[in-house]
Amino acid sequence: MQNNLSNWEKAINFHGHACPGLAYGVRASEIALEKLASERAKDEELVAIVETDACSVDGIQVITGCTLGKGNLIFKDIGKQAFTFALRKSEKAIRIVMQRVNIEDRKEKIKYILEGPEQEVCKIQWVDAKIPEKARIFNSVRCEKCGEMFMESRGRLEEGRVVCLSCFREYSRGW
């Protein structure tokens, strides 16, 4: 329990408040690290693929060390409290889908998510995950419209000029 409290307190400090969503991310992360026999990621050895952009993702970042900046946190906009954790070296992967906890009292709900029986809090399955390549570093180029620097791979050619996505005028005939 002490480890859970420590992780929980770190997550609250990062996220700014305690909530059930944050608890889902903390619990999923702890389960994943245990099942994968992994430690918190120092670099990109562990990958987290998250299917939501909700509070739980902050818990995942704190506990697993997977972040957008390191390139080992992958966001898929599916809207599920579902997370896949994979080890690059062994290619072992686990998907954890959080279950709805029907407890009205907020504090009791959080406590149950963090400490309740795994099989009641989430569904766990070993999966074959397509692990994305390690993060690449691209050259920066200057937008010929706004003058801001941007990642070369995101550029578009418009009227013979290289422009960023913010300046690019998408062409559509409304079909």
C-alpha atoms as an extended CHARMM CRD file, in Angstrom:
* protein
*
       175  EXT
         1         1  MET       CA              0.0000000000        0.0000000000        0.0000000000  PROA      1               0.0000000000
         2         2  GLN       CA              2.8460000000        2.4240000000        0.7460000000  PROA      2               0.0000000000
         3         3  ASN       CA              4.0260000000        2.2610000000       -2.8720000000  PROA      3               0.0000000000
         4         4  ASN       CA              0.4860000000        3.0530000000       -4.0700000000  PROA      4               0.0000000000
         5         5  LEU       CA              0.3000000000        6.0790000000       -1.7950000000  PROA      5               0.0000000000
         6         6  SER       CA              3.6660000000        7.3010000000       -2.9790000000  PROA      6               0.0000000000
         7         7  ASN       CA              2.7060000000        6.9020000000       -6.6430000000  PROA      7               0.0000000000
         8         8  TRP       CA             -0.7020000000        8.4200000000       -5.9670000000  PROA      8               0.0000000000
         9         9  GLU       CA              0.7980000000       11.4610000000       -4.2660000000  PROA      9               0.0000000000
        10        10  LYS       CA              3.2450000000       11.9830000000       -7.1430000000  PROA      10              0.0000000000
        11        11  ALA       CA              0.3800000000       11.7720000000       -9.6320000000  PROA      11              0.0000000000
        12        12  ILE       CA             -1.7380000000       14.2660000000       -7.6770000000  PROA      12              0.0000000000
        13        13  ASN       CA              1.1750000000       16.7000000000       -7.4960000000  PROA      13              0.0000000000
        14        14  PHE       CA              1.6380000000       16.4750000000      -11.2690000000  PROA      14              0.0000000000
        15        15  HSD       CA             -2.0540000000       16.5480000000      -12.2100000000  PROA      15              0.0000000000
        16        16  GLY       CA             -3.1390000000       19.1610000000       -9.6780000000  PROA      16              0.0000000000
        17        17  HSD       CA             -6.0040000000       17.3200000000       -7.9760000000  PROA      17              0.0000000000
        18        18  ALA       CA             -7.2520000000       13.8590000000       -7.0220000000  PROA      18              0.0000000000
        19        19  CYS       CA             -9.9190000000       12.3540000000       -9.2590000000  PROA      19              0.0000000000
        20        20  PRO       CA            -11.1210000000        8.9080000000      -10.3890000000  PROA      20              0.0000000000
        21        21  GLY       CA             -9.6570000000        9.4010000000      -13.8660000000  PROA      21              0.0000000000
        22        22  LEU       CA             -6.1970000000        9.9690000000      -12.4430000000  PROA      22              0.0000000000
        23        23  ALA       CA             -6.6510000000        6.8680000000      -10.2820000000  PROA      23              0.0000000000
        24        24  TYR       CA             -7.4000000000        4.8040000000      -13.4140000000  PROA      24              0.0000000000
        25        25  GLY       CA             -4.0960000000        5.8740000000      -14.9520000000  PROA      25              0.0000000000
        26        26  VAL       CA             -2.1010000000        5.1880000000      -11.8030000000  PROA      26              0.0000000000
        27        27  ARG       CA             -3.6430000000        1.7390000000      -11.2990000000  PROA      27              0.0000000000
        28        28  ALA       CA             -3.2740000000        0.7190000000      -14.9560000000  PROA      28              0.0000000000
        29        29  SER       CA              0.3660000000        1.8010000000      -14.8860000000  PROA      29              0.0000000000
        30        30  GLU       CA              1.1520000000       -0.0980000000      -11.7000000000  PROA      30              0.0000000000
        31        31  ILE       CA             -0.4710000000       -3.2440000000      -13.0700000000  PROA      31              0.0000000000
        32        32  ALA       CA              1.3720000000       -2.9210000000      -16.3790000000  PROA      32              0.0000000000
        33        33  LEU       CA              4.7810000000       -2.4130000000      -14.7700000000  PROA      33              0.0000000000
        34        34  GLU       CA              4.1940000000       -5.4120000000      -12.5220000000  PROA      34              0.0000000000
        35        35  LYS       CA              2.9690000000       -7.7280000000      -15.3060000000  PROA      35              0.0000000000
        36        36  LEU       CA              5.7200000000       -6.6550000000      -17.7110000000  PROA      36              0.0000000000
        37        37  ALA       CA              8.3370000000       -6.8500000000      -14.9210000000  PROA      37              0.0000000000
        38        38  SER       CA              9.4210000000       -3.3770000000      -15.9560000000  PROA      38              0.0000000000
        39        39  GLU       CA             10.6290000000       -0.2750000000      -14.2250000000  PROA      39              0.0000000000
        40        40  ARG       CA              9.6790000000        3.3150000000      -15.0230000000  PROA      40              0.0000000000
        41        41  ALA       CA             11.0020000000        4.2610000000      -18.4740000000  PROA      41              0.0000000000
        42        42  LYS       CA             14.2020000000        6.2680000000      -18.5190000000  PROA      42              0.0000000000
        43        43  ASP       CA             14.1530000000        6.5620000000      -22.3170000000  PROA      43              0.0000000000
        44        44  GLU       CA             11.9540000000        4.7600000000      -24.8550000000  PROA      44              0.0000000000
        45        45  GLU       CA             12.3000000000        1.1590000000      -23.6280000000  PROA      45              0.0000000000
        46        46  LEU       CA              8.6480000000        1.1590000000      -22.5120000000  PROA      46              0.0000000000
        47        47  VAL       CA              5.8430000000        2.4670000000      -24.7420000000  PROA      47              0.0000000000
        48        48  ALA       CA              2.3340000000        3.4630000000      -23.6480000000  PROA      48              0.0000000000
        49        49  ILE       CA             -0.4340000000        3.6990000000      -26.2200000000  PROA      49              0.0000000000
        50        50  VAL       CA             -3.3730000000        5.5710000000      -24.7030000000  PROA      50              0.0000000000
        51        51  GLU       CA             -6.8600000000        5.6740000000      -26.1880000000  PROA      51              0.0000000000
        52        52  THR       CA             -8.0190000000        8.8270000000      -24.3880000000  PROA      52              0.0000000000
        53        53  ASP       CA             -6.7820000000       12.3150000000      -23.6310000000  PROA      53              0.0000000000
        54        54  ALA       CA             -8.3930000000       12.3420000000      -20.1770000000  PROA      54              0.0000000000
        55        55  CYS       CA             -6.9710000000       12.6280000000      -16.6430000000  PROA      55              0.0000000000
        56        56  SER       CA             -5.7530000000        9.0170000000      -16.6160000000  PROA      56              0.0000000000
        57        57  VAL       CA             -2.9760000000        9.8940000000      -19.0540000000  PROA      57              0.0000000000
        58        58  ASP       CA             -1.3320000000       12.1460000000      -16.4650000000  PROA      58              0.0000000000
        59        59  GLY       CA             -1.1640000000        9.1880000000      -14.0790000000  PROA      59              0.0000000000
        60        60  ILE       CA              0.3990000000        7.0780000000      -16.8220000000  PROA      60              0.0000000000
        61        61  GLN       CA              3.0610000000        9.6970000000      -17.5270000000  PROA      61              0.0000000000
        62        62  VAL       CA              4.0300000000       10.0060000000      -13.8600000000  PROA      62              0.0000000000
        63        63  ILE       CA              4.1350000000        6.2890000000      -13.0650000000  PROA      63              0.0000000000
        64        64  THR       CA              5.5490000000        4.8430000000      -16.3070000000  PROA      64              0.0000000000
        65        65  GLY       CA              7.7810000000        7.6940000000      -17.4710000000  PROA      65              0.0000000000
        66        66  CYS       CA              6.1690000000        7.5320000000      -20.9190000000  PROA      66              0.0000000000
        67        67  THR       CA              5.7460000000       11.0440000000      -22.3270000000  PROA      67              0.0000000000
        68        68  LEU       CA              4.9150000000       12.7530000000      -25.6060000000  PROA      68              0.0000000000
        69        69  GLY       CA              8.2510000000       14.5510000000      -25.4900000000  PROA      69              0.0000000000
        70        70  LYS       CA             10.2570000000       11.3100000000      -25.3590000000  PROA      70              0.0000000000
        71        71  GLY       CA              8.1000000000        9.7960000000      -28.0680000000  PROA      71              0.0000000000
        72        72  ASN       CA              7.0400000000        6.7710000000      -26.0210000000  PROA      72              0.0000000000
        73        73  LEU       CA              3.5210000000        7.9980000000      -25.2470000000  PROA      73              0.0000000000
        74        74  ILE       CA              1.2880000000        7.4620000000      -28.2660000000  PROA      74              0.0000000000
        75        75  PHE       CA             -2.1990000000        9.0090000000      -28.3070000000  PROA      75              0.0000000000
        76        76  LYS       CA             -5.0100000000        7.3810000000      -30.2710000000  PROA      76              0.0000000000
        77        77  ASP       CA             -8.2240000000        9.4170000000      -30.0900000000  PROA      77              0.0000000000
        78        78  ILE       CA            -10.6770000000        6.5680000000      -29.4640000000  PROA      78              0.0000000000
        79        79  GLY       CA            -12.2650000000        7.8090000000      -26.2380000000  PROA      79              0.0000000000
        80        80  LYS       CA            -11.6960000000        4.6810000000      -24.1430000000  PROA      80              0.0000000000
        81        81  GLN       CA            -10.0400000000        4.2780000000      -20.7710000000  PROA      81              0.0000000000
        82        82  ALA       CA             -7.8510000000        1.6670000000      -22.4470000000  PROA      82              0.0000000000
        83        83  PHE       CA             -4.0830000000        1.5260000000      -22.4590000000  PROA      83              0.0000000000
        84        84  THR       CA             -1.5130000000       -0.7180000000      -24.1110000000  PROA      84              0.0000000000
        85        85  PHE       CA              1.9450000000       -0.9520000000      -22.5750000000  PROA      85              0.0000000000
        86        86  ALA       CA              4.7690000000       -2.5900000000      -24.5250000000  PROA      86              0.0000000000
        87        87  LEU       CA              8.4390000000       -3.3200000000      -24.0070000000  PROA      87              0.0000000000
        88        88  ARG       CA             10.5400000000       -2.6200000000      -27.0960000000  PROA      88              0.0000000000
        89        89  LYS       CA             13.2190000000       -5.2020000000      -26.3900000000  PROA      89              0.0000000000
        90        90  SER       CA             10.9820000000       -8.2140000000      -25.7380000000  PROA      90              0.0000000000
        91        91  GLU       CA              7.9410000000       -6.9380000000      -27.6680000000  PROA      91              0.0000000000
        92        92  LYS       CA              5.7530000000       -8.1150000000      -24.7680000000  PROA      92              0.0000000000
        93        93  ALA       CA              2.5820000000       -6.0400000000      -24.6330000000  PROA      93              0.0000000000
        94        94  ILE       CA             -0.4000000000       -5.8270000000      -22.3290000000  PROA      94              0.0000000000
        95        95  ARG       CA             -3.7000000000       -4.0070000000      -22.8760000000  PROA      95              0.0000000000
        96        96  ILE       CA             -5.6080000000       -2.7960000000      -19.8540000000  PROA      96              0.0000000000
        97        97  VAL       CA             -9.1960000000       -1.6090000000      -20.1580000000  PROA      97              0.0000000000
        98        98  MET       CA            -10.5300000000        0.1030000000      -17.0650000000  PROA      98              0.0000000000
        99        99  GLN       CA            -14.0000000000       -0.9380000000      -15.8980000000  PROA      99              0.0000000000
       100       100  ARG       CA            -16.6640000000        1.4360000000      -14.6770000000  PROA      100             0.0000000000
       101       101  VAL       CA            -16.6810000000        1.5970000000      -10.8820000000  PROA      101             0.0000000000
       102       102  ASN       CA            -20.1850000000        2.2890000000       -9.5880000000  PROA      102             0.0000000000
       103       103  ILE       CA            -19.4110000000        3.9530000000       -6.2890000000  PROA      103             0.0000000000
       104       104  GLU       CA            -20.9670000000        7.3660000000       -5.7120000000  PROA      104             0.0000000000
       105       105  ASP       CA            -18.6330000000        8.7200000000       -3.0240000000  PROA      105             0.0000000000
       106       106  ARG       CA            -15.6110000000       10.2120000000       -4.8200000000  PROA      106             0.0000000000
       107       107  LYS       CA            -13.0130000000        9.2960000000       -2.1790000000  PROA      107             0.0000000000
       108       108  GLU       CA            -14.3210000000        5.7350000000       -1.8720000000  PROA      108             0.0000000000
       109       109  LYS       CA            -14.3540000000        5.3920000000       -5.6600000000  PROA      109             0.0000000000
       110       110  ILE       CA            -10.7190000000        6.5010000000       -5.9190000000  PROA      110             0.0000000000
       111       111  LYS       CA             -9.7180000000        4.1490000000       -3.0920000000  PROA      111             0.0000000000
       112       112  TYR       CA            -11.4630000000        1.2370000000       -4.8190000000  PROA      112             0.0000000000
       113       113  ILE       CA             -9.8470000000        1.9770000000       -8.1770000000  PROA      113             0.0000000000
       114       114  LEU       CA             -6.4100000000        2.0920000000       -6.5440000000  PROA      114             0.0000000000
       115       115  GLU       CA             -6.8550000000       -0.9080000000       -4.2180000000  PROA      115             0.0000000000
       116       116  GLY       CA             -9.7780000000       -3.0230000000       -5.4180000000  PROA      116             0.0000000000
       117       117  PRO       CA             -9.4210000000       -6.4810000000       -6.9890000000  PROA      117             0.0000000000
       118       118  GLU       CA             -7.7840000000       -6.2610000000      -10.4310000000  PROA      118             0.0000000000
       119       119  GLN       CA            -10.5120000000       -8.3090000000      -12.1040000000  PROA      119             0.0000000000
       120       120  GLU       CA            -13.1670000000       -5.8490000000      -10.8860000000  PROA      120             0.0000000000
       121       121  VAL       CA            -11.2530000000       -2.6930000000      -11.7500000000  PROA      121             0.0000000000
       122       122  CYS       CA             -9.9670000000       -3.6260000000      -15.1750000000  PROA      122             0.0000000000
       123       123  LYS       CA             -9.7170000000       -6.2030000000      -17.9340000000  PROA      123             0.0000000000
       124       124  ILE       CA             -6.1700000000       -7.3170000000      -18.7100000000  PROA      124             0.0000000000
       125       125  GLN       CA             -5.0270000000       -9.1390000000      -21.8210000000  PROA      125             0.0000000000
       126       126  TRP       CA             -1.6920000000       -9.9020000000      -23.4260000000  PROA      126             0.0000000000
       127       127  VAL       CA             -1.6770000000       -8.5990000000      -26.9880000000  PROA      127             0.0000000000
       128       128  ASP       CA              0.4840000000       -8.4000000000      -30.0710000000  PROA      128             0.0000000000
       129       129  ALA       CA              1.0620000000       -4.6880000000      -30.3540000000  PROA      129             0.0000000000
       130       130  LYS       CA              2.5690000000       -2.8810000000      -33.2960000000  PROA      130             0.0000000000
       131       131  ILE       CA              5.2480000000       -0.9260000000      -31.4870000000  PROA      131             0.0000000000
       132       132  PRO       CA              5.9900000000        2.3770000000      -33.1990000000  PROA      132             0.0000000000
       133       133  GLU       CA              9.5520000000        3.1510000000      -34.2020000000  PROA      133             0.0000000000
       134       134  LYS       CA             11.6350000000        5.2360000000      -31.8420000000  PROA      134             0.0000000000
       135       135  ALA       CA             11.0750000000        8.9770000000      -32.0230000000  PROA      135             0.0000000000
       136       136  ARG       CA             12.9260000000       10.6510000000      -34.8850000000  PROA      136             0.0000000000
       137       137  ILE       CA             14.4410000000       14.0910000000      -34.7800000000  PROA      137             0.0000000000
       138       138  PHE       CA             13.5970000000       16.1180000000      -37.8860000000  PROA      138             0.0000000000
       139       139  ASN       CA             15.2120000000       19.2700000000      -39.2170000000  PROA      139             0.0000000000
       140       140  SER       CA             13.4380000000       22.5350000000      -38.5240000000  PROA      140             0.0000000000
       141       141  VAL       CA             12.5160000000       24.8250000000      -41.4130000000  PROA      141             0.0000000000
       142       142  ARG       CA             11.0880000000       28.3460000000      -41.5010000000  PROA      142             0.0000000000
       143       143  CYS       CA              7.5540000000       28.8400000000      -42.7780000000  PROA      143             0.0000000000
       144       144  GLU       CA              7.6240000000       31.1390000000      -45.7730000000  PROA      144             0.0000000000
       145       145  LYS       CA              4.3360000000       32.7530000000      -44.6370000000  PROA      145             0.0000000000
       146       146  CYS       CA              4.5260000000       33.3200000000      -40.8640000000  PROA      146             0.0000000000
       147       147  GLY       CA              8.2700000000       32.9400000000      -40.3720000000  PROA      147             0.0000000000
       148       148  GLU       CA              7.9580000000       30.4350000000      -37.5040000000  PROA      148             0.0000000000
       149       149  MET       CA             10.1430000000       27.3390000000      -37.3540000000  PROA      149             0.0000000000
       150       150  PHE       CA              8.4550000000       23.9390000000      -37.6830000000  PROA      150             0.0000000000
       151       151  MET       CA              9.2680000000       20.2550000000      -38.1370000000  PROA      151             0.0000000000
       152       152  GLU       CA             10.3090000000       19.6220000000      -41.7540000000  PROA      152             0.0000000000
       153       153  SER       CA              8.1090000000       16.5210000000      -42.0650000000  PROA      153             0.0000000000
       154       154  ARG       CA              4.9950000000       18.6300000000      -41.3620000000  PROA      154             0.0000000000
       155       155  GLY       CA              5.5740000000       21.1420000000      -44.1520000000  PROA      155             0.0000000000
       156       156  ARG       CA              3.3140000000       21.6560000000      -47.1350000000  PROA      156             0.0000000000
       157       157  LEU       CA              4.0390000000       23.1750000000      -50.5050000000  PROA      157             0.0000000000
       158       158  GLU       CA              1.6540000000       26.0090000000      -51.3610000000  PROA      158             0.0000000000
       159       159  GLU       CA              2.0840000000       28.1310000000      -54.4730000000  PROA      159             0.0000000000
       160       160  GLY       CA              5.7390000000       27.1380000000      -54.6310000000  PROA      160             0.0000000000
       161       161  ARG       CA              6.4630000000       28.0570000000      -50.9900000000  PROA      161             0.0000000000
       162       162  VAL       CA              7.0950000000       25.7790000000      -48.0140000000  PROA      162             0.0000000000
       163       163  VAL       CA              4.5340000000       26.5660000000      -45.3160000000  PROA      163             0.0000000000
       164       164  CYS       CA              3.5890000000       25.1780000000      -41.8900000000  PROA      164             0.0000000000
       165       165  LEU       CA              0.2810000000       23.4200000000      -41.2160000000  PROA      165             0.0000000000
       166       166  SER       CA             -1.1050000000       26.5130000000      -39.4850000000  PROA      166             0.0000000000
       167       167  CYS       CA             -0.6100000000       28.6190000000      -42.6190000000  PROA      167             0.0000000000
       168       168  PHE       CA             -1.5190000000       25.9640000000      -45.1790000000  PROA      168             0.0000000000
       169       169  ARG       CA             -4.9040000000       26.5140000000      -46.8620000000  PROA      169             0.0000000000
       170       170  GLU       CA             -6.5430000000       23.1250000000      -47.2270000000  PROA      170             0.0000000000
       171       171  TYR       CA             -8.2020000000       22.6890000000      -50.6120000000  PROA      171             0.0000000000
       172       172  SER       CA            -11.6770000000       21.1820000000      -50.7000000000  PROA      172             0.0000000000
       173       173  ARG       CA            -14.5090000000       21.4700000000      -53.1690000000  PROA      173             0.0000000000
       174       174  GLY       CA            -17.0380000000       20.4940000000      -50.5090000000  PROA      174             0.0000000000
       175       175  TRP       CA            -17.8360000000       17.0570000000      -51.8240000000  PROA      175             0.0000000000
